[in-house]
Amino acid sequence: MESDKYNRNVSLLCPTCGCSEFSYDEGVDESIQVMTCASCEREFNKDELIRENSENIDEHLSEIKTEITKDFADEVRKSLKKAFSGSKNIRFK
């Protein structure tokens, strides 16, 4: 299976105005970075912004899980068909 196929970029949106553009000031570590919405100038730290966008992130994660499950089942089915291709008693639909 191709792992690059499941890479996604999730745009984080400002919960106030829906803008996806932010400016940020470097902090001591990533969780302290102050991100400012370019439109409404609301300030967040990285953890707050991720928490505010958790529904969007969860939806993307759910889509990826579905794709991985489907692709894995297809790979197993192909592998079993190939392994038992010479058998007259086992058939796959």
Secondary structure, 3 states (H helix, E strand, C coil): CCHHHHCCCCCCCCCCCCCCCEEEECCCCHHHCEEEECCCCCEEEHHHHHHHCHHHHHHHHHHHHHHHHHHHHHHHHHHHHHHCCCCCCCCCC
